[in-house]
Amino acid sequence: MADIGNHTTYRHSEAENYPINPSPQLDKEMGLKLKEKVRMFIDTDNIIRKLKEAAKEQTRKRNKLMQEILEFMENYNIEDLKSSDGVRLRFKRTQVKEPLSAKMIKERMDHELEKYPYKSKEEIEKCIFERDMMEKKCLRRLKARE
């Protein structure tokens, strides 16, 4: 924490620390302005943190509702929904490759190298990086038609 009053600033150097220029004299008014700015910064930062936490909570709530809506739409073969305020929701299925993790690669490398020690590099790479397809379901919010 800085003390308001006379002080000398130092620049860090690998060889030595030496004074640069003495700071200008800080008067009481400048100190009060600085304290007010620091207080405003901390208050603003606290508000931002609270808003971020609230946004996380709303995202969790939205994701839970989305799962329930997806299940309903899938069970009753509904592809599009339109709300009274004109917002449209679309149930969409896509085929994607399964995620590839470092753990999975290591396990497959160990398995493939033990199982087929004389395979070519290309064959081993194909076995290691080959992934199954999986279905991904999502809910898309579409712009209302005007």
CORBEL-V178024 format. One line per field, one symbol per residue. phi: phi as a letter, one per 40 degrees, with the letter a starting at -180 (. if undefined). psi: psi as a letter, one per 20 degrees, with the letter a starting at -180 (. if undefined). burial: 1 if it has 9 or more other C-alpha atoms within 8 Angstrom, else 0. Layout:
phi: ???
psi: ???
burial: ???
This chain:
phi: .cbcicabcbbcbccacaccbccccccccccccccccccccccccccccccccccccccccccccccccccccccbfbcbbbcccgcbbbcbbbcbcccbbccccccccdcccccbcbccccccdcccccbccbcbbabbcbcccb
psi: pqppaprpqqppqhgrpqqeqqqqpprgghghgggggggggggghggggghgghhgghgggghghggggggghghjlphqqprhjipqpppppqpqqqqorhggggghgggghggmijqrgggggghgipqqqqppprpppqqpp.
burial: 00000001100000000010000001000010000000000000000000000000000000000100010011000100000000111111000000000000100110011000000000010011000000001010000000
